[in-house]
Amino acid sequence: MDGKRTANPLYDPDKLNDFLRRNKAVVCALSASYVSTFAGYPLDSIKSRLQTTKTKITIPQLAARIYREEGVMGFYRGLWIPLMTISFVRAASFTIYSRTKENFRDNNILCRDSIIDTSLTGGISGAMSGALISFGSAPFELVKVRRQLEYGIAASKGISMVKPPGTMEAVKEIYRGNGFAGLYTGFRLHFIRDTAGTALYFLEYDGMRHLLGRQRSGEQGSTPSWLPIHPSLVPFVCGSVSGVTSWALIYPLDVVKTKVQIRSLAGEMYRGPWETLHRLVRGPDPNAPKPILAGVARIYRGLGVSALRSITTHGLLWTLFDMTAHYIDKLPPSSREDEH
C-alpha cells in the first residue's frame, strides 16, 4: 500500500464536486424546487378551484369536497407535470437570473452597495428570467390548469365524468381542439404575469436580503436590531414575504388568465381580458352592476390560500436553496488542485 486513495471508476468525488460547483445554480434550484413544489401543490390546486367556482364556498368546505369526491389524489391531480417541469423551469429561471446579475457585476453596472442598486439588479434579472422562461412554461401550466379543473370543465360541457383523463390524454384533447397553438391559449396574459411577477419577486427578495444584512459578496452578515432573527431564518422570511406580496400584486391578472383559459378549454365563446375583468368586478348584468369593492373581493377570493402556498413554497425554496449552496461552497478542494 502506498497510502494513496484507490480510484473508483464508478465514483470520482473530485469530478462530482467540480460538477456541483460548475452547476451550482441548477443543482440548488432543482433540489429545492422538488421539495417546495410537492409541499405547496395541494394549496395550488385549491387556489385554482376557488378562482373558477361560481358559488360562495370557504377553503375548508372546498377541501372537504375535494377529499369526499376525489380522495387524497384530488389534491395532487396533475402533480407530476409541475413537479418535473416547474423544477426544471425554476432551474433555468435561477440560472438566467444568476447569469444576468453576474453580467451586471462584470460590467460594473448597478454595483453600488445600496438597496436601490441591489433591488434594481434583482428586478431586471428577474424580468429577463420570467420573460424567457414563459415561452417554455406556458403549455405546461395550461395542462396543469386543465387537469386541476377537469371536473368543472366537463360539467360546463354537460358531461358526467366518472374517471378523469390522464395527463397525456389532456394534452391530446387540447391539441385536437386547437392544434399546437391551443397549448399557448392565454399566452399573452401568461407572459405579462410571469415577466412582471418574477421581476417584482426578485426585486423584493434581493432588496430584503440587503436590508437584513446580506453583503454584495453573497455572505450573510448580522441581522439589523429591528429584526433580530437567526441568520438561517433570513432566506425563509425574505422568500415568504416576497412571494406573498409579489403574488398579491399580480393576483388579479392570474385570475383573469385562468378564466380566459378555462372558457377556451370548455369551448365557450371567447371573452377578452378587459371584458373578463369587468365582468368579475361589476358582474354579468350591465343594468345591475355589483359594488366595486364586492367585485374586487371576488377577484381576491382564494388569495388567502395562495398566500399560505407562497409562504410554504417560497420559504422552503430559498431555505433549501441557501442550504444547498452553502453545502457546495464548503466542498473540499479537488485533490488535483492540491497536487499543484
Salt bridges, closest charged atoms under 4 A:
ASP14 OD2 - ARG5 NH2 3.93
ASP18 OD1 - ARG21 NH1 3.14
ASP18 OD2 - ARG336 NH2 3.50
ASP44 OD1 - LYS47 NZ 3.74
ASP44 OD2 - LYS144 NZ 3.11
ASP44 OD1 - ARG309 NH1 2.51
GLU70 OE2 - ARG49 NH1 2.79
GLU70 OE1 - ARG77 NH2 3.01
GLU102 OE1 - ARG99 NE 3.99
ASP106 OD1 - ARG105 NE 3.60
ASP113 OD1 - HIS210 ND1 3.80
ASP117 OD1 - ARG112 NH2 2.89
GLU141 OE1 - HIS190 ND1 3.96
GLU141 OE2 - ARG193 NH1 2.72
GLU141 OE2 - LYS257 NZ 3.05
GLU150 OE2 - ARG77 NH1 3.61
GLU150 OE1 - ARG146 NH1 3.68
GLU150 OE2 - ARG147 NH2 3.37
GLU169 OE2 - ARG176 NH2 2.97
GLU173 OE1 - ARG146 NH2 3.01
GLU173 OE2 - LYS157 NZ 3.42
ASP194 OD2 - HIS190 NE2 3.10
ASP194 OD1 - ARG193 NH2 2.84
ASP206 OD2 - LYS101 NZ 3.30
ASP206 OD1 - ARG214 NH2 2.85
ASP254 OD2 - LYS47 NZ 3.35
ASP254 OD1 - ARG193 NH1 2.65
GLU268 OE1 - ARG263 NH1 2.89
GLU275 OE2 - ARG271 NE 3.95
ASP322 OD2 - ARG209 NH1 3.29
ASP329 OD1 - LYS24 NZ 2.81
